[in-house]
Amino acid sequence: MTMKRLIHNCITCHREVLVRNPEDLRNIVNYLALCSFATGVEIWVDAVMSTHIHVIVFGEQSRITDFDRLLKMRVTKYHRGRYHTHGPLFDPGDFSLALTGYAHTLAASSYVLRNGLHHGVSATPFGYDGCSANYLFRKDLGKPLPSGLITDRQQIASFLPRRAKFPDGFVMEPSGIFLRDSFEELKRVELAYRTPRSFLYHMNRLSSEEWEREQAADDVEIEPVTLWQMEPYANPKSVAAWLANEKALGFRYDKPTDMSVCELIDNSLLRQFNVRSVYELTRQQSNRIANDLFRNFHLPIDQIQRCLAIVPDG
């Protein structure tokens, strides 16, 4: 019998933006659900960010590999079709971390759920819609299911690619996104946190050596789970920013996110060039929009480049 494993996977796309608008987010979450069903891999928690996707999955290694490959293929096909371009979407290779031990698993789950906080797009883990945080301990935290849930298979299918296969138990929110309660193993995750109070503590605690020492109690021969381990391409400057964001002291609600910048570009700035997406711009046209975003909106250069899918020179 092939042993099942608990794995944290992160697939990245740092040169451009995966999630340009709420519809992109909806469709990527739906692909997570469809790929989970197609491969028989359990999803415990996820975080869909603008440039990468974190997911903790449980299953046989071969099936997890199939899940990863299928997810990248479906998201790439969707993204390239919608934005009228072609070629690879994701960065080469994947980041994978096997999870063994109760404290290690809890730390990894917490870091995934806190991804929006770490990357500065929300003041708390619960302020970011693209992760599983708001689906755990719903009743205890006063977050009832939304009204108007979609259970009719034909109506569900209208939000999905043709011939998409899904079980009768899958349910959608009114917006057309699969309810994480119906395709993620949230009860398993709740059992790991044990109580709503413990869950809230882990969502709000600061990264520290104490958190790392707690993982030593697992008595397993793997390093403690830290921000360094969970984030590919981490560098000291980025990690310092993520740790500062945990305190949320300087959080700005008016700070432009990748999604808000992409929506500005796609819904307004592209009109002057009569193109369907940033991928149809000439380099000169891209540079004109980049200069506008830099001078008039004071955006960071790296954010401008990825939102316009500009490959830096050199």
C-alpha positions as CSV (number, residue, x, y, z in Angstrom):
1,M,0.0,0.0,0.0
2,T,1.3,3.4,-0.9
3,M,1.6,5.7,2.1
4,K,-0.3,9.0,2.0
5,R,1.5,12.2,3.0
6,L,0.6,15.7,4.1
7,I,2.4,18.2,1.9
8,H,2.6,22.0,1.7
9,N,2.9,23.0,-2.0
10,C,3.5,26.4,-3.4
11,I,3.4,27.2,-7.1
12,T,4.6,30.6,-8.2
13,C,4.3,33.1,-11.0
14,H,6.4,36.1,-10.1
15,R,6.8,37.6,-13.5
16,E,3.1,38.3,-14.0
17,V,-0.2,38.3,-12.1
18,L,-2.4,35.2,-11.7
19,V,-5.4,37.1,-10.2
20,R,-6.2,40.3,-12.0
21,N,-9.8,40.5,-10.8
22,P,-12.4,38.7,-8.6
23,E,-13.4,36.5,-11.5
24,D,-9.9,35.1,-11.8
25,L,-9.9,34.4,-8.1
26,R,-13.2,32.6,-8.3
27,N,-12.1,30.5,-11.2
28,I,-8.8,29.5,-9.6
29,V,-10.5,28.4,-6.4
30,N,-12.9,26.4,-8.5
31,Y,-10.0,24.7,-10.3
32,L,-8.6,23.8,-6.9
33,A,-11.9,22.0,-6.2
34,L,-12.1,20.3,-9.6
35,C,-8.5,19.1,-9.4
36,S,-9.0,17.8,-5.9
37,F,-12.0,15.7,-7.1
38,A,-10.3,14.5,-10.3
39,T,-7.2,13.2,-8.5
40,G,-8.6,12.1,-5.1
41,V,-6.3,14.5,-3.3
42,E,-7.6,16.1,-0.1
43,I,-7.2,19.8,0.3
44,W,-6.9,21.0,3.9
45,V,-6.4,24.8,3.5
46,D,-5.4,27.1,0.7
47,A,-4.3,30.7,-0.1
48,V,-4.6,32.0,-3.6
49,M,-2.4,35.1,-3.9
50,S,-1.8,37.4,-6.9
51,T,1.5,35.7,-7.8
52,H,1.4,32.3,-6.1
53,I,-0.8,29.6,-4.6
54,H,-0.3,27.9,-1.3
55,V,-2.1,24.6,-0.6
56,I,-1.8,21.9,2.0
57,V,-2.8,18.6,0.6
58,F,-3.1,15.0,1.7
59,G,-2.7,12.0,-0.5
60,E,-0.4,9.6,-2.2
61,Q,2.7,11.3,-3.6
62,S,1.8,10.2,-7.2
63,R,-1.6,11.7,-6.9
64,I,-0.3,14.9,-5.4
65,T,2.0,15.2,-8.3
66,D,-1.0,14.7,-10.7
67,F,-3.0,17.3,-8.7
68,D,-0.1,19.8,-9.0
69,R,0.3,19.2,-12.8
70,L,-3.4,19.3,-13.5
71,L,-3.9,22.5,-11.5
72,K,-1.1,24.3,-13.3
73,M,-2.4,23.1,-16.7
74,R,-6.0,24.2,-16.1
75,V,-5.0,27.6,-14.6
76,T,-2.6,28.2,-17.5
77,K,-5.2,27.3,-20.1
78,Y,-7.7,29.6,-18.5
79,H,-5.4,32.5,-18.0
80,R,-3.8,32.3,-21.5
81,G,-7.2,32.0,-23.1
82,R,-8.8,34.9,-21.2
83,Y,-5.9,37.3,-21.7
84,H,-5.1,36.3,-25.3
85,T,-1.6,35.1,-24.9
86,H,0.4,31.9,-24.9
87,G,3.4,30.2,-23.3
88,P,4.2,29.0,-19.8
89,L,2.6,30.8,-16.9
90,F,4.2,29.4,-13.8
91,D,7.8,29.6,-12.7
92,P,9.8,26.4,-13.3
93,G,9.8,23.9,-10.5
94,D,7.6,23.8,-7.4
95,F,8.2,24.3,-3.7
96,S,7.1,21.3,-1.6
97,L,7.5,20.7,2.1
98,A,6.5,17.4,3.7
99,L,4.7,17.9,7.0
100,T,5.2,15.5,9.9
101,G,4.1,16.1,13.5
102,Y,1.2,18.0,15.1
103,A,3.0,21.2,15.8
104,H,4.7,21.4,12.4
105,T,1.3,20.8,10.7
106,L,-0.3,23.5,12.8
107,A,2.4,26.0,12.1
108,A,2.3,25.3,8.3
109,S,-1.5,25.6,8.2
110,S,-1.3,28.9,10.1
111,Y,1.3,30.4,7.8
112,V,-0.9,29.5,4.8
113,L,-4.0,31.0,6.4
114,R,-2.0,34.2,7.3
115,N,-0.6,34.7,3.8
116,G,-2.8,37.8,3.0
117,L,-1.6,39.3,6.3
118,H,2.1,38.6,5.6
119,H,2.0,40.0,2.1
120,G,0.3,43.2,3.3
121,V,-3.0,42.9,1.5
122,S,-5.1,42.7,4.7
123,A,-4.7,43.7,8.4
124,T,-5.7,40.3,9.6
125,P,-5.9,36.8,8.1
126,F,-9.7,37.2,7.9
127,G,-9.5,40.3,5.8
128,Y,-8.3,38.4,2.7
129,D,-11.0,36.6,0.7
130,G,-8.6,34.4,-1.2
131,C,-7.9,31.9,1.6
132,S,-9.6,29.4,3.9
133,A,-9.4,31.4,7.1
134,N,-13.0,32.6,7.1
135,Y,-14.4,29.1,6.6
136,L,-12.9,27.6,9.8
137,F,-15.0,27.6,13.0
138,R,-17.8,29.4,11.2
139,K,-20.5,29.0,13.7
140,D,-18.3,29.7,16.7
141,L,-16.9,32.9,15.2
142,G,-20.3,34.2,14.0
143,K,-19.8,33.7,10.3
144,P,-22.9,31.9,9.0
145,L,-23.1,30.4,5.6
146,P,-24.2,33.0,3.0
147,S,-27.8,32.8,1.8
148,G,-28.7,31.8,-1.7
149,L,-26.2,28.9,-2.0
150,I,-26.3,27.1,-5.4
151,T,-26.9,23.4,-5.3
152,D,-28.4,22.8,-8.7
153,R,-25.9,21.0,-10.9
154,Q,-26.9,22.7,-14.0
155,Q,-26.5,26.1,-12.4
156,I,-23.2,25.1,-10.9
157,A,-22.0,23.9,-14.3
158,S,-22.7,27.3,-15.8
159,F,-19.8,28.7,-13.9
160,L,-17.4,26.0,-14.9
161,P,-15.6,24.9,-18.1
162,R,-17.6,22.6,-20.3
163,R,-17.6,18.9,-19.3
164,A,-16.3,19.7,-15.8
165,K,-16.9,16.8,-13.4
166,F,-17.9,17.4,-9.8
167,P,-19.7,15.5,-7.2
168,D,-23.3,16.1,-6.0
169,G,-22.0,17.3,-2.6
170,F,-20.2,20.4,-4.0
171,V,-22.0,23.6,-3.3
172,M,-21.4,27.1,-4.7
173,E,-21.7,30.5,-3.1
174,P,-24.0,32.9,-5.0
175,S,-21.0,34.4,-6.7
176,G,-20.2,31.1,-8.4
177,I,-17.3,30.1,-6.3
178,F,-17.2,26.6,-4.7
179,L,-17.9,26.8,-1.0
180,R,-14.6,25.7,0.7
181,D,-16.8,23.8,3.2
182,S,-17.8,21.4,0.4
183,F,-14.3,20.6,-1.0
184,E,-11.8,21.1,1.8
185,E,-11.2,19.0,4.8
186,L,-11.9,21.8,7.2
187,K,-13.1,19.5,10.0
188,R,-9.7,17.9,10.1
189,V,-8.1,21.3,10.4
190,E,-10.5,22.4,13.1
191,L,-9.6,19.2,15.1
192,A,-5.9,20.2,14.7
193,Y,-6.6,23.6,16.2
194,R,-8.9,22.0,18.8
195,T,-10.8,25.1,19.8
196,P,-11.9,28.4,18.3
197,R,-9.8,30.2,20.9
198,S,-6.7,28.2,19.9
199,F,-7.4,29.0,16.3
200,L,-7.7,32.7,16.9
201,Y,-4.5,32.6,19.0
202,H,-2.6,31.1,16.1
203,M,-4.0,33.6,13.6
204,N,-2.8,36.4,15.8
205,R,0.4,35.3,17.4
206,L,3.7,36.7,16.2
207,S,6.3,34.5,14.6
208,S,9.0,33.8,17.2
209,E,11.6,31.3,18.4
210,E,9.0,30.1,20.9
211,W,6.8,28.9,18.0
212,E,9.9,27.1,16.6
213,R,10.7,25.5,20.0
214,E,7.1,24.2,20.2
215,Q,7.7,22.2,17.1
216,A,10.6,20.4,18.7
217,A,8.1,18.5,20.8
218,D,7.0,16.6,17.7
219,D,10.3,14.7,18.0
220,V,10.7,14.4,14.2
221,E,13.8,14.9,12.2
222,I,12.7,17.9,10.2
223,E,13.4,21.6,10.7
224,P,10.7,23.8,12.3
225,V,8.2,25.4,9.9
226,T,9.0,29.1,9.5
227,L,8.3,31.9,7.1
228,W,11.6,31.2,5.4
229,Q,10.5,27.6,4.7
230,M,7.0,28.5,3.5
231,E,7.9,31.1,1.0
232,P,9.9,30.4,-2.1
233,Y,12.3,33.2,-3.2
234,A,12.3,34.6,0.3
235,N,15.0,37.1,1.0
236,P,15.9,39.0,4.2
237,K,14.2,42.2,3.1
238,S,10.9,40.4,2.2
239,V,10.9,38.3,5.5
240,A,11.5,41.5,7.5
241,A,8.5,43.1,5.8
242,W,6.3,40.0,6.4
243,L,7.2,39.9,10.1
244,A,6.4,43.7,10.4
245,N,3.0,43.0,8.7
246,E,2.1,40.6,11.4
247,K,1.8,43.5,13.8
248,A,-0.3,45.4,11.3
249,L,0.7,48.7,12.8
250,G,1.4,50.5,9.5
251,F,-1.4,48.8,7.5
252,R,-3.0,51.1,4.9
253,Y,-6.4,50.2,3.6
254,D,-5.8,52.6,0.6
255,K,-2.6,50.8,-0.5
256,P,-3.1,49.6,-4.1
257,T,-3.1,45.8,-4.3
258,D,-2.1,43.9,-7.4
259,M,-5.7,43.3,-8.2
260,S,-6.7,46.9,-7.9
261,V,-3.8,47.9,-10.1
262,C,-4.7,45.3,-12.7
263,E,-8.3,46.4,-12.7
264,L,-7.2,50.0,-13.2
265,I,-5.0,48.9,-16.1
266,D,-7.5,46.5,-17.7
267,N,-10.7,48.7,-17.3
268,S,-9.2,52.1,-17.9
269,L,-5.7,52.5,-19.1
270,L,-5.8,49.9,-21.9
271,R,-8.6,51.8,-23.7
272,Q,-6.3,54.3,-25.3
273,F,-4.6,51.5,-27.2
274,N,-7.6,49.4,-28.3
275,V,-6.2,46.1,-27.1
276,R,-7.8,43.2,-25.2
277,S,-5.1,42.7,-22.6
278,V,-1.7,43.8,-21.4
279,Y,-0.2,41.0,-23.4
280,E,-1.2,42.7,-26.7
281,L,0.6,45.9,-25.9
282,T,3.8,46.8,-27.6
283,R,6.8,47.4,-25.4
284,Q,6.5,51.2,-26.1
285,Q,2.8,51.1,-25.1
286,S,3.6,49.2,-21.9
287,N,6.3,51.7,-21.0
288,R,3.8,54.6,-21.4
289,I,1.4,53.0,-19.0
290,A,4.2,52.1,-16.7
291,N,5.4,55.7,-16.6
292,D,1.8,56.8,-15.9
293,L,1.5,54.4,-13.0
294,F,4.9,55.4,-11.6
295,R,4.5,59.2,-11.9
296,N,0.8,59.6,-11.1
297,F,0.0,56.7,-8.8
298,H,3.5,56.3,-7.2
299,L,3.5,52.6,-7.5
300,P,6.6,50.4,-6.9
301,I,8.4,49.4,-10.1
302,D,8.2,45.7,-9.4
303,Q,4.4,45.9,-8.9
304,I,4.1,47.8,-12.2
305,Q,6.2,45.3,-14.1
306,R,4.2,42.2,-13.0
307,C,0.8,43.9,-13.5
308,L,1.8,44.8,-17.0
309,A,3.7,41.5,-17.5
310,I,6.9,43.4,-18.4
311,V,10.0,41.2,-18.3
312,P,12.7,43.4,-16.9
313,D,15.7,43.9,-19.1
314,G,18.7,41.8,-18.2
